Amino acid sequence: MVFVETIFSVRRIPLWFNRSENTHAIVTDIMKHGPLSRSQLAVTHRLSQGTLSKITNSLIEAEILREEGPREEPSGLKNPANRGRPQTALSINAAARTYIGVNVRTHECVLVLTNAMCQALAPHITLHYVDNRPDMVTQTIADGVDQILYTVKRQGLPFPSAIGVTVGGHVTSGNTVTAAPFLQWNGAVNLADMISKACQIPTAIFNDLDSLLIYESWFGAGRNVDRFAMLTIGLGIGYSLCENGREVDYPDKSYGLASHILVDPEGPTCYAGHKGCSQCLTTTSMAVQYTNLMREPETFDSFKRDLDAGNPIAQQLMNLTCFRVGAFIATIANLVMPQKILIGGESAQLTLTSLESIRNGIARYRHSRAGEVNFEILQNEWERWSLSGAARVISQSVIKRPGE
């Protein structure tokens, strides 16, 4: 199994600190799983209590870690030297650093300021643009960063250490967008260099779905889950898999490989000629399906409006869509066997209105004696996408590459 490299050959995002590999591994562990006690860390990293204490005390002195209140040790980890007394837990000093996350979409970008634990420090900013050429997108992001820097100065926060930008497309080396279908860019665009120059802050670019996966793994709904799948349903279909806190890599995965999975043998035909594939879950297809049902031109927004108003035809389409989502979930569960499946995207938000139909779809394509599929519909969708950009640069600021 191949995993995505979390650090590029040329480091675009500076390390928060530069110490031993053990030190970086401990900070990463606390960031992903903390708060943790010294005894837990000593066992996990196979270090003596003395060595572990020396490392963590130096990190506390450097204001990278902080101590919290007493924490009971898990069974089997009590240290005879302290007679089983509860130890203080160690957590990341979240206030020590700030980062900026940006999500770029077809005609808007969403920016958010976070602390070192990827928690938003202010409401996210949404900026719209008509001209989506790379230089205009860069200028829009720079305008948003200026607004964030005003907040940073007014609140007396640390100057942002890095900007993480996510796009729906293929990205190489944390800098170059080689394919961005929703932005309709032709050729390679060195977007990170453009933004870094405009904002004077280290910047890296990432695929949006992979970044959301990392955010959920480190800070969100996938935290402390060894294997989970991510499915996004909106303008397109996205799929990614996380194994032991790292996204599973495949050279072509950013090209929408899950976009034509069969979800309904009787479903509509997609643009590629497939009948009942997962394209029927996209916002564009749902608008077409609703138009056919209503026998007059409809949009995805009008479908949502009618659904909120209790229109029975809109609800009928939603129930059918949720059944198809359930079939998709069952396919993932049957083949990948994850502990959890996370579902995001604009269409997914509507599925909360018909969870029973999702469960019916899962049951239709699961063995009757198979266990229940653990799935979660993600909330606060737009902010999560921007937080994912910050999550990527935060992770790169603490993970140390061998030889650095």
KAGIVEN-V439158 format. One record per residue. RES is the residue in one small letter. NEAR is the number of other C-alpha atoms within 12 Angstrom. D_FIRST is the distance of its C-alpha to the first C-alpha in Angstrom with 2 decimals. Layout:
# KAGIVEN-V439158
res = [RES RES]
near = [NEAR NEAR]
d_first = [D_FIRST D_FIRST]
This chain:
# KAGIVEN-V439158
res = [m v f v e t i f s v r r i p l w f n r s e n t h a i v t d i m k h g p l s r s q l a v t h r l s q g t l s k i t n s l i e a e i l r e e g p r e e p s g l k n p a n r g r p q t a l s i n a a a r t y i g v n v r t h e c v l v l t n a m c q a l a p h i t l h y v d n r p d m v t q t i a d g v d q i l y t v k r q g l p f p s a i g v t v g g h v t s g n t v t a a p f l q w n g a v n l a d m i s k a c q i p t a i f n d l d s l l i y e s w f g a g r n v d r f a m l t i g l g i g y s l c e n g r e v d y p d k s y g l a s h i l v d p e g p t c y a g h k g c s q c l t t t s m a v q y t n l m r e p e t f d s f k r d l d a g n p i a q q l m n l t c f r v g a f i a t i a n l v m p q k i l i g g e s a q l t l t s l e s i r n g i a r y r h s r a g e v n f e i l q n e w e r w s l s g a a r v i s q s v i k r p g e]
near = [12 13 19 28 24 34 29 25 17 16 23 28 37 28 24 30 26 23 24 20 20 28 33 31 31 41 46 34 34 38 37 37 30 30 33 36 38 43 38 35 37 28 22 21 24 17 22 18 26 16 21 28 24 18 31 38 21 20 30 23 15 18 23 33 37 29 26 20 15 17 23 22 26 19 11 12 24 23 23 13 13 13 11 18 18 25 27 23 27 37 34 35 27 28 26 26 35 41 51 54 54 53 47 43 34 26 22 28 39 42 45 45 46 44 33 44 41 42 31 29 31 26 20 31 31 28 28 23 25 16 18 26 22 31 22 25 36 33 26 34 44 32 25 35 40 25 25 37 29 19 26 26 15 13 14 16 25 26 29 40 37 42 53 54 54 48 46 39 38 34 34 28 29 39 34 30 36 28 27 32 22 21 29 21 26 16 18 20 31 27 41 40 27 29 35 28 20 25 28 20 29 34 46 49 46 51 45 43 47 45 51 52 50 47 41 45 38 38 37 31 32 38 29 25 29 25 30 39 48 46 43 43 41 34 29 34 38 41 44 43 45 41 30 25 33 35 36 29 21 20 15 16 25 33 25 30 20 29 31 29 30 30 37 31 16 14 26 30 23 25 17 14 13 21 20 29 32 46 43 46 51 32 33 26 33 39 33 29 33 35 22 19 20 21 12 14 16 24 22 29 22 22 36 29 16 24 25 18 13 16 19 17 23 34 27 24 37 40 28 35 45 39 34 44 53 42 34 48 47 37 31 35 33 23 14 23 25 30 29 34 41 42 43 41 34 32 38 40 28 39 36 28 26 28 26 21 26 36 30 27 28 33 28 23 29 25 15 11 9 16 17 22 34 28 32 30 34 32 23 18 26 31 36 38 47 46 50 50 48 52 52 52 50 49 42 39 39 37 35 32 25 16 9 18]
d_first = [0.00 3.82 6.70 10.30 12.73 15.43 18.10 19.31 20.79 24.12 24.49 26.13 26.37 28.38 27.41 29.52 30.35 29.44 29.39 27.49 23.74 24.72 26.83 24.19 21.73 24.64 25.56 22.05 22.05 25.51 24.74 21.85 23.45 27.07 29.91 29.21 31.78 32.01 31.67 28.37 27.06 28.49 26.75 23.30 23.52 25.52 28.52 32.18 34.16 36.17 33.33 31.67 35.06 35.72 32.53 33.00 36.73 36.23 33.85 36.51 39.17 37.21 36.98 33.18 33.19 35.94 37.13 37.64 39.81 39.53 36.45 36.51 33.96 31.66 32.91 32.50 32.06 35.77 37.10 40.36 41.68 42.07 43.13 40.54 41.85 39.51 37.84 37.51 34.14 32.55 31.35 30.72 33.98 33.09 36.41 35.82 33.92 33.76 31.34 31.67 29.21 29.89 28.69 30.04 30.89 33.18 36.49 35.85 33.88 33.51 33.71 33.56 34.39 32.43 32.69 30.06 28.64 28.31 31.43 33.73 36.97 38.89 38.75 36.41 38.12 37.84 39.25 39.93 40.45 41.68 40.79 37.02 37.16 34.95 37.99 39.32 36.05 36.01 39.59 38.94 36.18 38.53 41.25 39.02 38.07 41.82 42.42 39.79 41.30 44.63 43.24 41.76 45.16 47.15 45.17 44.97 41.16 39.17 38.61 35.12 32.67 30.39 29.84 26.54 26.86 24.66 25.20 24.06 22.73 20.61 20.84 20.23 20.86 22.00 25.24 25.39 25.28 24.84 25.08 26.71 28.17 30.02 31.66 32.50 31.89 32.21 30.53 28.63 29.96 29.61 30.03 29.03 31.63 34.19 33.77 33.67 36.88 38.56 37.78 37.71 34.62 31.18 29.04 25.47 24.26 21.10 19.93 21.64 19.13 16.35 19.22 20.47 17.15 17.43 21.10 20.66 18.10 20.40 23.80 23.96 23.40 19.82 20.97 20.15 17.97 14.63 13.07 15.01 15.17 17.51 19.88 22.65 25.73 28.41 29.37 26.01 23.03 19.95 16.68 13.72 11.39 11.36 9.46 11.64 13.55 11.11 10.42 7.19 8.06 9.33 12.53 14.81 14.03 17.21 19.32 19.64 17.58 18.71 22.28 23.53 22.20 25.24 26.78 30.40 31.83 35.13 33.91 35.06 34.03 31.88 32.68 30.44 32.36 29.95 31.84 30.59 27.17 25.75 27.90 30.75 29.40 29.82 32.96 34.44 34.17 35.58 38.51 39.21 39.04 41.38 43.70 43.97 44.76 47.31 48.76 49.04 46.76 44.38 41.60 38.66 40.80 43.71 41.51 40.41 44.05 45.27 42.62 43.79 47.35 46.69 47.12 46.56 45.12 42.57 41.68 41.40 38.85 36.94 36.89 35.58 32.90 31.80 31.68 29.36 27.15 27.10 26.08 23.15 22.15 22.52 20.27 17.42 18.28 18.54 15.23 12.85 15.08 15.05 17.74 19.23 19.49 21.21 23.41 25.05 27.09 30.78 30.93 29.05 31.83 34.29 32.48 33.90 37.14 35.95 33.35 34.94 34.16 30.44 30.65 32.55 29.93 27.19 29.53 30.31 26.79 25.77 26.98 30.17 29.03 25.59 25.37 26.26 23.62 23.56 23.82 25.53 27.30 27.11 30.51 31.95 29.75 31.11 31.13 27.53 26.44 28.46 27.39 23.77 24.85 26.44 23.42 21.35 24.09 24.76 21.25 21.54 24.96 23.87 20.52 21.55 19.74 20.25 23.54 25.06]
